[in-house]
Amino acid sequence: MAEKEVLITYENLYDLLRREKMRPEIQKLSENFFTEVLEYLNNKKAILDSQQKKDNIFASAEVEKTRTQMKNIQKILKDLYEKRESKILQQALISSRNSGNHDTSGMLPEEQVMFRSLLDQLNLYRSNILFNVLQCSLPGVQKPKDLKIGSEKEDNSTLKIQIISDMPEFVGPDLNAYGPFKKEDIKEFPADVAEHLINNKQGLVIR
């Protein structure tokens, strides 16, 4: 039985990134690129798991080498995504401004969805802002209810909460770390964090 061809390697990922950086147009990738990348990453994770189970003097060096390679792979994938993302954004801008045909043949299916969504939004705002102004009308755009603009103050309100049971450290909705806490601790939290605790039956408001 023939061995399955390895479609993604560290070397060809690096080469894909190099070409994406060097050439102005978005580069053609396999339509199954993300599936192939996931298979490659899962392969590497399986190798790392296997190495971590070994108990010999070479194991730690192997583990560290594989971990470093995993980090490098993730960095390459991030850079590749962001380089292609920039090109897609630029193409959407050009297409919106020129109202012409747009070539999406180099984009992955998921990227084509991103492109069309960006283009739709750009066209919408171009029509509602620029077209209205050129027609001597005010822009027809409404601010979303949860959007803060200009000098509007941020919501800095806080609530005093009594902790209902012992809690380990957690990350709140504001992405800050809180805790750990003991049962009946009384602490002051930002309103959104307090609401999170109340909704999850982990805290009570102190009046």
N, CA, C and O of each residue as an XYZ file, in Angstrom:
828
protein
N       0.842     -1.194      0.000
C       0.000      0.000      0.000
C       0.884      1.254      0.000
O       1.798      1.373      0.816
N       0.609      2.177     -0.909
C       1.434      3.366     -1.037
C       1.262      4.268      0.180
O       0.161      4.426      0.707
N       2.385      4.861      0.615
C       2.333      5.757      1.769
C       1.690      7.074      1.357
O       1.948      7.571      0.261
N       0.855      7.644      2.224
C       0.151      8.878      1.920
C       1.135     10.033      1.796
O       2.004     10.213      2.649
N       0.991     10.818      0.726
C       1.875     11.944      0.490
C       1.662     13.015      1.551
O       0.528     13.340      1.905
N       2.784     13.567      2.061
C       2.710     14.651      3.033
C       2.524     15.953      2.261
O       3.416     16.375      1.525
N       1.369     16.589      2.429
C       1.045     17.778      1.645
C       1.590     19.054      2.275
O       1.933     19.996      1.560
N       1.673     19.099      3.596
C       2.173     20.285      4.298
C       3.413     19.904      5.095
O       3.430     18.915      5.828
N       4.445     20.717      4.931
C       5.657     20.548      5.735
C       6.065     21.920      6.259
O       5.559     22.944      5.799
N       6.966     21.936      7.203
C       7.473     23.201      7.736
C       8.096     24.022      6.610
O       7.884     25.230      6.511
N       8.871     23.337      5.761
C       9.582     24.018      4.685
C       8.629     24.657      3.680
O       8.833     25.798      3.266
N       7.564     23.903      3.279
C       6.705     24.519      2.267
C       5.772     25.582      2.862
O       5.322     26.476      2.145
N       5.479     25.492      4.164
C       4.747     26.589      4.809
C       5.577     27.868      4.795
O       5.070     28.953      4.514
N       6.861     27.718      5.104
C       7.759     28.879      5.087
C       7.854     29.449      3.678
O       7.885     30.666      3.499
N       7.901     28.563      2.667
C       7.977     29.004      1.285
C       6.702     29.736      0.860
O       6.767     30.723      0.128
N       5.539     29.251      1.321
C       4.276     29.916      1.019
C       4.261     31.336      1.591
O       3.812     32.275      0.933
N       4.754     31.480      2.818
C       4.810     32.800      3.448
C       5.764     33.716      2.690
O       5.457     34.888      2.471
N       6.914     33.191      2.293
C       7.910     33.992      1.569
C       7.327     34.511      0.257
O       7.491     35.682     -0.084
N       6.642     33.626     -0.478
C       6.045     34.031     -1.755
C       4.921     35.050     -1.549
O       4.766     35.983     -2.337
N       4.133     34.859     -0.475
C       3.038     35.785     -0.198
C       3.574     37.176      0.101
O       2.959     38.175     -0.270
N       4.711     37.241      0.767
C       5.316     38.528      1.112
C       5.959     39.197     -0.100
O       5.949     40.423     -0.217
N       6.514     38.389     -0.996
C       7.281     38.934     -2.118
C       6.398     39.385     -3.281
O       6.792     40.280     -4.029
N       5.224     38.794     -3.454
C       4.390     39.063     -4.625
C       3.173     39.896     -4.244
O       2.567     39.657     -3.199
N       2.808     40.864     -5.070
C       1.702     41.767     -4.715
C       0.328     41.105     -4.744
O      -0.548     41.464     -3.957
N       0.128     40.131     -5.655
C      -1.178     39.489     -5.757
C      -1.283     38.331     -4.770
O      -0.282     37.709     -4.415
N      -2.511     38.053     -4.333
C      -2.725     36.951     -3.394
C      -2.394     35.637     -4.080
O      -2.793     35.408     -5.222
N      -1.667     34.774     -3.384
C      -1.158     33.544     -3.993
C      -2.169     32.401     -3.899
O      -2.870     32.253     -2.898
N      -2.229     31.612     -4.944
C      -3.152     30.473     -5.005
C      -2.692     29.379     -4.046
O      -1.527     28.979     -4.056
N      -3.614     28.902     -3.221
C      -3.358     27.786     -2.309
C      -4.319     26.653     -2.637
O      -5.326     26.856     -3.316
N      -4.001     25.462     -2.152
C      -4.918     24.338     -2.296
C      -6.249     24.674     -1.634
O      -6.267     25.270     -0.557
N      -7.362     24.302     -2.262
C      -8.687     24.571     -1.678
C      -8.840     23.882     -0.323
O      -9.644     24.309      0.506
N      -8.077     22.828     -0.100
C      -8.133     22.082      1.163
C      -7.021     22.520      2.118
O      -6.641     21.775      3.021
N      -6.510     23.720      1.916
C      -5.347     24.183      2.679
C      -5.548     24.048      4.177
O      -4.691     23.502      4.872
N      -6.686     24.544      4.687
C      -6.904     24.525      6.136
C      -7.030     23.093      6.666
O      -6.554     22.791      7.760
N      -7.668     22.216      5.890
C      -7.774     20.808      6.289
C      -6.390     20.176      6.365
O      -6.081     19.434      7.298
N      -5.563     20.480      5.370
C      -4.201     19.928      5.334
C      -3.348     20.478      6.472
O      -2.545     19.752      7.058
N      -3.522     21.759      6.785
C      -2.781     22.374      7.891
C      -3.179     21.740      9.219
O      -2.321     21.455     10.054
N      -4.491     21.517      9.417
C      -4.948     20.890     10.665
C      -4.394     19.483     10.811
O      -4.013     19.068     11.906
N      -4.350     18.752      9.705
C      -3.797     17.394      9.733
C      -2.319     17.440     10.135
O      -1.847     16.613     10.915
N      -1.607     18.415      9.590
C      -0.187     18.587      9.902
C       0.009     18.960     11.377
O       0.874     18.400     12.050
N      -0.799     19.910     11.878
C      -0.684     20.318     13.273
C      -1.023     19.172     14.233
O      -0.357     18.987     15.251
N      -2.063     18.410     13.894
C      -2.433     17.271     14.742
C      -1.347     16.203     14.747
O      -1.120     15.531     15.753
N      -0.684     16.059     13.609
C       0.448     15.137     13.504
C       1.566     15.553     14.444
O       2.137     14.729     15.159
N       1.870     16.850     14.432
C       2.925     17.377     15.295
C       2.549     17.220     16.773
O       3.399     16.893     17.601
N       1.273     17.454     17.099
C       0.828     17.297     18.483
C       0.939     15.854     18.934
O       1.287     15.585     20.084
N       0.645     14.919     18.032
C       0.762     13.496     18.363
C       2.219     13.135     18.623
O       2.521     12.363     19.533
N       3.122     13.698     17.815
C       4.556     13.459     18.022
C       4.991     13.998     19.377
O       5.728     13.342     20.113
N       4.518     15.219     19.700
C       4.873     15.830     20.983
C       4.343     14.997     22.146
O       5.059     14.774     23.123
N       3.101     14.536     22.052
C       2.523     13.687     23.104
C       3.340     12.421     23.295
O       3.580     11.986     24.422
N       3.763     11.835     22.183
C       4.559     10.603     22.235
C       5.905     10.854     22.908
O       6.371     10.051     23.716
N       6.521     11.982     22.561
C       7.830     12.314     23.138
C       7.729     12.559     24.638
O       8.626     12.191     25.396
N       6.625     13.187     25.065
C       6.452     13.500     26.486
C       6.261     12.257     27.349
O       6.469     12.291     28.562
N       5.856     11.146     26.701
C       5.649      9.902     27.438
C       6.946      9.102     27.607
O       7.016      8.172     28.410
N       7.965      9.481     26.837
C       9.238      8.759     26.919
C       9.967      9.123     28.201
O       9.818     10.222     28.735
N      10.743      8.189     28.671
C      11.496      8.400     29.917
C      12.951      8.033     29.674
O      13.420      6.970     30.079
N      13.656      8.945     29.000
C      15.086      8.733     28.783
C      15.794     10.089     28.723
O      15.145     11.135     28.735
N      17.115     10.063     28.660
C      17.899     11.303     28.764
C      17.718     12.211     27.546
O      18.009     13.405     27.611
N      17.236     11.640     26.431
C      17.065     12.445     25.222
C      15.659     13.044     25.112
O      15.419     13.920     24.281
N      14.731     12.572     25.953
C      13.323     12.960     25.816
C      13.108     14.468     25.948
O      12.401     15.066     25.137
N      13.713     15.083     26.965
C      13.470     16.511     27.197
C      13.961     17.364     26.036
O      13.335     18.365     25.687
N      15.092     16.965     25.432
C      15.624     17.711     24.288
C      14.690     17.586     23.086
O      14.464     18.554     22.360
N      14.150     16.378     22.884
C      13.211     16.153     21.775
C      11.942     16.969     21.966
O      11.436     17.587     21.030
N      11.433     16.960     23.203
C      10.205     17.696     23.520
C      10.406     19.186     23.258
O       9.560     19.836     22.642
N      11.538     19.726     23.732
C      11.803     21.151     23.560
C      11.940     21.512     22.084
O      11.476     22.567     21.650
N      12.572     20.642     21.326
C      12.750     20.887     19.890
C      11.396     20.921     19.171
O      11.153     21.788     18.332
N      10.514     19.966     19.510
C       9.191     19.910     18.875
C       8.333     21.086     19.299
O       7.607     21.647     18.478
N       8.405     21.474     20.578
C       7.644     22.641     21.051
C       8.070     23.908     20.312
O       7.233     24.720     19.919
N       9.382     24.067     20.129
C       9.892     25.240     19.412
C       9.395     25.250     17.980
O       9.013     26.294     17.453
N       9.400     24.070     17.346
C       8.928     23.996     15.970
C       7.430     24.316     15.883
O       6.988     24.981     14.945
N       6.654     23.841     16.863
C       5.215     24.136     16.898
C       4.986     25.649     16.985
O       4.121     26.190     16.296
N       5.765     26.327     17.836
C       5.629     27.781     17.974
C       5.981     28.479     16.663
O       5.316     29.433     16.258
N       7.034     27.993     16.003
C       7.442     28.585     14.732
C       6.383     28.373     13.652
O       6.128     29.262     12.839
N       5.768     27.190     13.651
C       4.706     26.887     12.683
C       3.525     27.825     12.901
O       2.977     28.373     11.945
N       3.133     28.009     14.165
C       2.014     28.894     14.488
C       2.315     30.330     14.076
O       1.428     31.045     13.611
N       3.581     30.755     14.249
C       3.988     32.109     13.853
C       3.898     32.257     12.326
O       3.430     33.284     11.833
N       4.338     31.252     11.587
C       4.265     31.297     10.126
C       2.808     31.386      9.675
O       2.472     32.187      8.803
N       1.943     30.562     10.271
C       0.524     30.551      9.892
C      -0.125     31.904     10.195
O      -0.925     32.400      9.401
N       0.216     32.498     11.336
C      -0.325     33.819     11.692
C       0.135     34.867     10.691
O      -0.671     35.670     10.221
N       1.423     34.870     10.361
C       1.953     35.849      9.409
C       1.344     35.656      8.022
O       1.039     36.628      7.331
N       1.168     34.399      7.621
C       0.576     34.105      6.310
C      -0.870     34.603      6.264
O      -1.283     35.234      5.291
N      -1.634     34.318      7.317
C      -3.028     34.768      7.374
C      -3.101     36.290      7.284
O      -3.887     36.832      6.506
N      -2.281     36.980      8.078
C      -2.364     38.435      8.147
C      -1.908     39.096      6.855
O      -2.431     40.143      6.476
N      -0.931     38.490      6.173
C      -0.492     39.036      4.882
C      -1.614     38.898      3.857
O      -1.884     39.834      3.103
N      -2.268     37.740      3.825
C      -3.382     37.526      2.892
C      -4.576     38.405      3.289
O      -5.275     38.932      2.424
N      -4.803     38.558      4.581
C      -5.885     39.406      5.074
C      -5.710     40.837      4.568
O      -6.676     41.466      4.136
N      -4.469     41.355      4.623
C      -4.197     42.716      4.150
C      -4.503     42.852      2.667
O      -5.055     43.863      2.234
N      -4.147     41.836      1.887
C      -4.411     41.870      0.447
C      -5.911     41.829      0.159
O      -6.393     42.503     -0.751
N      -6.639     41.041      0.933
C      -8.095     40.941      0.754
C      -8.757     42.284      1.092
O      -9.644     42.741      0.370
N      -8.324     42.911      2.187
C      -8.839     44.222      2.556
C      -8.574     45.242      1.451
O      -9.455     46.027      1.100
N      -7.351     45.228      0.902
C      -6.995     46.166     -0.157
C      -7.824     45.918     -1.409
O      -8.272     46.861     -2.062
N      -8.027     44.644     -1.742
C      -8.829     44.309     -2.921
C     -10.283     44.745     -2.736
O     -10.913     45.219     -3.682
N     -10.812     44.589     -1.533
C     -12.182     45.016     -1.263
C     -12.311     46.534     -1.408
O     -13.307     47.020     -1.943
N     -11.322     47.276     -0.939
C     -11.323     48.734     -1.075
C     -11.304     49.151     -2.543
O     -12.072     50.015     -2.965
N     -10.415     48.522     -3.315
C     -10.299     48.848     -4.738
C     -11.604     48.531     -5.459
O     -12.084     49.327     -6.266
N     -12.171     47.369     -5.165
C     -13.413     46.953     -5.827
C     -14.570     47.880     -5.482
O     -15.399     48.194     -6.336
N     -14.626     48.322     -4.211
C     -15.697     49.217     -3.795
C     -15.559     50.580     -4.471
O     -16.556     51.169     -4.888
N     -14.342     51.077     -4.579
C     -14.105     52.402     -5.156
C     -14.318     52.424     -6.666
O     -14.786     53.420     -7.218
N     -13.973     51.321     -7.331
C     -14.041     51.287     -8.794
C     -15.323     50.668     -9.327
O     -15.619     50.784    -10.516
N     -16.088     50.009     -8.457
C     -17.345     49.347     -8.861
C     -17.152     48.449    -10.078
O     -18.032     48.347    -10.932
N     -16.000     47.804    -10.147
C     -15.719     46.950    -11.300
C     -15.695     45.488    -10.922
O     -16.028     45.107     -9.800
N     -15.290     44.669    -11.895
C     -15.152     43.237    -11.624
C     -13.995     43.010    -10.669
O     -13.031     43.776    -10.654
N     -14.092     41.965     -9.878
C     -13.015     41.654     -8.942
C     -12.621     40.192     -9.086
O     -13.466     39.309     -9.237
N     -11.323     39.964     -9.036
C     -10.784     38.620     -9.203
C     -10.552     37.994     -7.833
O      -9.697     38.447     -7.071
N     -11.310     36.960     -7.529
C     -11.147     36.269     -6.237
C     -10.582     34.862     -6.427
O     -10.632     34.037     -5.515
N     -10.048     34.600     -7.609
C      -9.612     33.229     -7.935
C      -8.464     32.746     -7.056
O      -8.305     31.542     -6.856
N      -7.658     33.675     -6.525
C      -6.544     33.261     -5.674
C      -6.932     33.053     -4.225
O      -6.119     32.600     -3.420
N      -8.178     33.383     -3.885
C      -8.609     33.291     -2.487
C      -9.181     31.921     -2.160
O      -9.796     31.270     -3.005
N      -8.970     31.498     -0.934
C      -9.601     30.280     -0.433
C     -11.101     30.530     -0.264
O     -11.513     31.685     -0.150
N     -11.934     29.471     -0.246
C     -13.384     29.667     -0.097
C     -13.748     30.537      1.107
O     -14.626     31.395      1.012
N     -13.072     30.315      2.241
C     -13.355     31.100      3.444
C     -12.958     32.568      3.241
O     -13.613     33.476      3.753
N     -11.878     32.783      2.488
C     -11.413     34.140      2.218
C     -12.365     34.864      1.258
O     -12.547     36.078      1.354
N     -12.962     34.117      0.343
C     -13.935     34.722     -0.568
C     -15.157     35.227      0.207
O     -15.712     36.279     -0.110
N     -15.568     34.464      1.227
C     -16.681     34.904      2.089
C     -16.288     36.199      2.807
O     -17.074     37.144      2.873
N     -15.070     36.232      3.341
C     -14.570     37.433      4.013
C     -14.568     38.623      3.050
O     -15.016     39.715      3.400
N     -14.059     38.401      1.833
C     -13.971     39.464      0.831
C     -15.350     40.031      0.511
O     -15.539     41.247      0.495
N     -16.314     39.143      0.255
C     -17.649     39.600     -0.137
C     -18.345     40.336      1.019
O     -19.093     41.288      0.798
N     -18.088     39.884      2.243
C     -18.660     40.565      3.408
C     -18.067     41.967      3.550
O     -18.791     42.933      3.789
N     -16.746     42.071      3.402
C     -16.087     43.377      3.470
C     -16.585     44.299      2.367
O     -16.879     45.470      2.608
N     -16.677     43.758      1.148
C     -17.123     44.564      0.012
C     -18.550     45.068      0.219
O     -18.851     46.227     -0.065
N     -19.427     44.193      0.715
C     -20.815     44.598      0.977
C     -20.869     45.742      1.988
O     -21.620     46.700      1.807
N     -20.076     45.642      3.046
C     -20.072     46.683      4.080
C     -19.504     47.991      3.548
O     -20.047     49.062      3.820
N     -18.404     47.909      2.784
C     -17.811     49.109      2.204
C     -18.779     49.792      1.243
O     -18.917     51.015      1.255
N     -19.446     48.994      0.409
C     -20.421     49.546     -0.540
C     -21.591     50.209      0.186
O     -22.075     51.267     -0.217
N     -22.035     49.556      1.270
C     -23.150     50.095      2.048
C     -22.809     51.471      2.618
O     -23.589     52.414      2.491
N     -21.636     51.576      3.248
C     -21.251     52.847      3.860
C     -20.900     53.896      2.811
O     -21.160     55.082      3.010
N     -20.313     53.470      1.698
C     -20.028     54.410      0.610
C     -21.333     55.026      0.092
O     -21.414     56.228     -0.161
N     -22.353     54.166     -0.058
C     -23.644     54.640     -0.540
C     -24.319     55.554      0.483
O     -24.822     56.622      0.136
N     -24.324     55.121      1.749
C     -25.046     55.857      2.786
C     -24.350     57.129      3.254
O     -24.994     58.038      3.779
N     -23.033     57.192      3.064
C     -22.293     58.389      3.492
C     -21.923     59.255      2.291
O     -22.444     60.360      2.135
N     -21.029     58.756      1.448
C     -20.522     59.578      0.347
C     -21.623     59.978     -0.634
O     -21.746     61.150     -0.991
N     -22.433     58.992     -1.071
C     -23.474     59.303     -2.062
C     -24.461     60.330     -1.506
O     -24.860     61.257     -2.212
N     -24.853     60.165     -0.243
C     -25.792     61.116      0.365
C     -25.206     62.527      0.419
O     -25.882     63.503      0.092
N     -23.931     62.625      0.837
C     -23.299     63.939      0.939
C     -23.209     64.600     -0.441
O     -23.474     65.795     -0.578
N     -22.834     63.817     -1.466
C     -22.755     64.366     -2.827
C     -24.113     64.819     -3.344
O     -24.203     65.670     -4.229
N     -25.174     64.234     -2.775
C     -26.540     64.626     -3.138
C     -27.104     65.680     -2.175
O     -28.311     65.918     -2.124
N     -26.186     66.308     -1.408
C     -26.557     67.361     -0.458
C     -27.504     66.856      0.637
O     -28.394     67.583      1.077
N     -27.304     65.605      1.072
C     -28.086     65.028      2.168
C     -27.149     64.591      3.281
O     -25.969     64.327      3.051
N     -27.690     64.520      4.487
C     -26.884     64.023      5.608
C     -26.623     62.533      5.440
O     -27.447     61.831      4.853
N     -25.485     62.027      5.946
C     -25.208     60.578      5.884
C     -26.324     59.782      6.541
O     -26.822     60.160      7.601
N     -26.713     58.685      5.914
C     -27.802     57.856      6.435
C     -27.293     56.672      7.223
O     -27.654     55.529      6.942
N     -26.445     56.945      8.220
C     -25.854     55.867      9.026
C     -26.211     56.100     10.476
O     -26.033     57.201     10.999
N     -26.712     55.066     11.128
C     -27.043     55.154     12.543
C     -25.980     54.459     13.363
O     -25.487     53.391     12.999
N     -25.634     55.083     14.478
C     -24.635     54.500     15.378
C     -25.233     53.324     16.131
O     -26.307     53.450     16.718
N     -24.537     52.154     16.123
C     -25.025     51.025     16.931
C     -25.142     51.427     18.390
O     -24.357     52.238     18.883
N     -26.126     50.858     19.081
C     -26.409     51.250     20.464
C     -25.230     51.055     21.400
O     -25.044     51.833     22.335
N     -24.417     50.003     21.154
C     -23.330     49.695     22.084
C     -22.008     50.314     21.664
O     -20.975     49.977     22.242
N     -22.001     51.222     20.663
C     -20.760     51.810     20.178
C     -20.508     53.141     20.865
O     -21.375     54.014     20.856
N     -19.321     53.311     21.467
C     -18.945     54.556     22.116
C     -18.114     55.379     21.136
O     -17.158     54.863     20.558
N     -18.464     56.654     20.939
C     -17.790     57.499     19.963
C     -17.324     58.780     20.628
O     -18.006     59.335     21.489
N     -16.142     59.245     20.211
C     -15.656     60.559     20.611
C     -15.453     60.687     22.098
O     -14.748     59.887     22.712
N     -16.077     61.702     22.677
C     -15.822     62.031     24.073
C     -16.750     61.333     25.044
O     -16.729     61.623     26.240
N     -17.579     60.398     24.535
C     -18.468     59.682     25.451
C     -17.642     58.931     26.478
O     -16.654     58.288     26.124
N     -18.026     58.999     27.738
C     -17.263     58.366     28.815
C     -17.513     56.864     28.853
O     -18.613     56.381     28.584
N     -16.444     56.146     29.198
C     -16.595     54.715     29.376
C     -17.387     54.448     30.647
O     -17.405     55.260     31.573
N     -18.038     53.295     30.669
C     -18.800     52.921     31.851
C     -17.839     52.390     32.909
O     -17.351     51.264     32.818
N     -17.574     53.232     33.925
C     -16.647     52.840     34.990
C     -17.385     52.451     36.262
O     -16.778     52.408     37.333
N     -18.684     52.165     36.171
C     -19.456     51.824     37.358
C     -19.010     50.486     37.919
O     -18.565     49.602     37.188
N     -19.138     50.357     39.227
C     -18.755     49.122     39.912
C     -19.882     48.678     40.836
O     -20.770     49.459     41.178
N     -19.830     47.409     41.232
C     -20.799     46.861     42.178
C     -20.049     46.077     43.244
O     -19.044     45.420     42.973
N     -20.576     46.168     44.481
C     -19.991     45.399     45.580
C     -20.694     44.044     45.622
O     -21.920     43.971     45.703
N     -19.903     42.980     45.565
C     -20.432     41.615     45.463
C     -19.925     40.754     46.618
O     -18.757     40.826     47.000
N     -20.826     39.938     47.163
C     -20.422     38.921     48.136
C     -20.304     37.591     47.417
O     -21.241     37.149     46.752
N     -19.146     36.953     47.554
C     -18.884     35.670     46.904
C     -19.665     34.570     47.621
O     -19.623     34.474     48.847
N     -20.374     33.745     46.857
C     -21.249     32.713     47.438
C     -20.471     31.466     47.834
O     -20.790     30.840     48.845
N     -19.448     31.089     47.051
C     -18.661     29.895     47.382
C     -17.218     30.115     46.941
O     -16.931     31.019     46.156
N     -16.303     29.274     47.457
C     -14.895     29.402     47.086
C     -14.746     29.388     45.563
O     -15.385     28.592     44.875
N     -13.902     30.271     45.051
C     -13.715     30.386     43.603
C     -12.234     30.443     43.267
O     -11.479     31.158     43.925
N     -11.801     29.690     42.237
C     -10.424     29.824     41.762
C     -10.282     31.116     40.958
O     -11.273     31.801     40.701
N      -9.084     31.440     40.571
C      -8.877     32.611     39.711
C      -9.624     32.413     38.395
O      -9.661     31.307     37.856
N     -10.221     33.496     37.880
C     -10.939     33.407     36.603
C     -10.680     34.664     35.792
O     -10.260     35.693     36.322
N     -10.938     34.559     34.499
C     -10.798     35.704     33.593
C     -12.187     36.255     33.325
O     -13.064     35.527     32.859
N     -12.396     37.536     33.614
C     -13.695     38.160     33.443
C     -13.968     38.557     32.009
O     -13.103     38.408     31.145
N     -15.176     39.066     31.745
C     -15.547     39.526     30.404
C     -14.631     40.630     29.879
O     -14.530     40.833     28.669
N     -13.949     41.357     30.805
C     -13.023     42.417     30.397
C     -11.617     41.878     30.136
O     -10.691     42.645     29.873
N     -11.460     40.526     30.212
C     -10.196     39.817     29.953
C      -9.141     40.059     31.027
O      -7.964     39.769     30.812
N      -9.550     40.589     32.184
C      -8.644     40.711     33.320
C      -8.833     39.518     34.256
O      -9.908     38.922     34.302
N      -7.778     39.175     35.004
C      -7.839     38.048     35.936
C      -8.347     38.526     37.301
O      -7.977     39.603     37.768
N      -9.203     37.707     37.934
C      -9.752     38.006     39.254
C      -9.629     36.772     40.142
O      -9.680     35.640     39.660
N      -9.467     37.001     41.437
C      -9.422     35.894     42.370
C      -8.013     35.402     42.635
O      -7.030     36.025     42.235
N      -7.937     34.252     43.329
C      -9.035     33.428     43.854
C      -9.756     34.112     45.031
O      -9.235     35.037     45.654
N     -10.982     33.615     45.310
C     -11.789     34.186     46.379
C     -12.302     33.079     47.305
O     -12.467     31.927     46.903
N     -12.546     33.470     48.555
C     -13.131     32.570     49.531
C     -14.616     32.894     49.698
O     -15.053     34.019     49.456
N     -15.378     31.890     50.116
C     -16.808     32.086     50.393
C     -16.995     33.246     51.372
O     -16.283     33.346     52.372
N     -17.947     34.108     51.078
C     -18.343     35.266     51.876
C     -17.371     36.438     51.763
O     -17.546     37.445     52.449
N     -16.337     36.326     50.899
C     -15.508     37.502     50.596
C     -16.401     38.583     49.992
O     -17.330     38.276     49.244
N     -16.127     39.823     50.309
C     -16.851     40.947     49.717
C     -15.857     41.789     48.921
O     -14.885     42.301     49.475
N     -16.107     41.927     47.625
C     -15.200     42.641     46.733
C     -15.991     43.565     45.810
O     -17.172     43.343     45.544
N     -15.322     44.591     45.336
C     -15.930     45.496     44.359
C     -15.431     45.126     42.972
O     -14.228     44.989     42.750
N     -16.368     44.965     42.036
C     -16.022     44.557     40.674
C     -16.582     45.559     39.664
O     -17.572     46.235     39.946
N     -15.950     45.656     38.483
C     -16.592     46.392     37.383
C     -17.963     45.798     37.105
O     -18.179     44.604     37.310
N     -18.893     46.630     36.637
C     -20.292     46.211     36.486
C     -20.448     44.956     35.639
O     -21.255     44.089     35.976
N     -19.677     44.836     34.521
C     -19.856     43.671     33.650
C     -19.356     42.393     34.305
O     -19.909     41.317     34.079
N     -18.290     42.514     35.131
C     -17.766     41.338     35.853
C     -18.748     40.932     36.943
O     -19.010     39.745     37.141
N     -19.289     41.922     37.649
C     -20.279     41.645     38.696
C     -21.499     40.951     38.098
O     -22.010     39.988     38.669
N     -21.961     41.434     36.959
C     -23.125     40.832     36.297
C     -22.840     39.379     35.915
O     -23.706     38.511     36.025
N     -21.609     39.136     35.465
C     -21.196     37.770     35.114
C     -21.283     36.846     36.336
O     -21.773     35.721     36.231
N     -20.812     37.316     37.484
C     -20.844     36.513     38.715
C     -22.287     36.262     39.166
O     -22.638     35.154     39.570
N     -23.103     37.295     39.091
C     -24.503     37.163     39.511
C     -25.239     36.169     38.616
O     -25.946     35.288     39.105
N     -25.069     36.314     37.314
C     -25.750     35.431     36.354
C     -25.339     33.982     36.506
O     -26.122     33.074     36.227
N     -24.085     33.760     36.959
C     -23.595     32.397     37.142
C     -23.767     31.906     38.578
O     -23.201     30.889     38.977
N     -24.583     32.674     39.365
C     -24.896     32.313     40.755
C     -23.627     32.120     41.589
O     -23.536     31.210     42.413
N     -22.657     32.999     41.353
C     -21.399     32.954     42.112
C     -21.251     34.156     43.044
O     -20.307     34.226     43.831
N     -22.186     35.096     42.949
C     -22.093     36.271     43.795
C     -23.437     36.946     43.996
O     -24.352     36.789     43.188
N     -23.545     37.697     45.082
C     -24.757     38.451     45.408
C     -24.382     39.925     45.559
O     -23.311     40.254     46.070
N     -25.277     40.809     45.108
C     -25.040     42.245     45.247
C     -25.213     42.643     46.709
O     -26.169     42.231     47.366
N     -24.285     43.441     47.205
C     -24.390     43.995     48.568
C     -25.008     45.383     48.451
O     -24.434     46.274     47.825
N     -26.163     45.561     49.044
C     -26.867     46.854     48.972
C     -26.290     47.836     50.001
O     -26.749     48.974     50.094
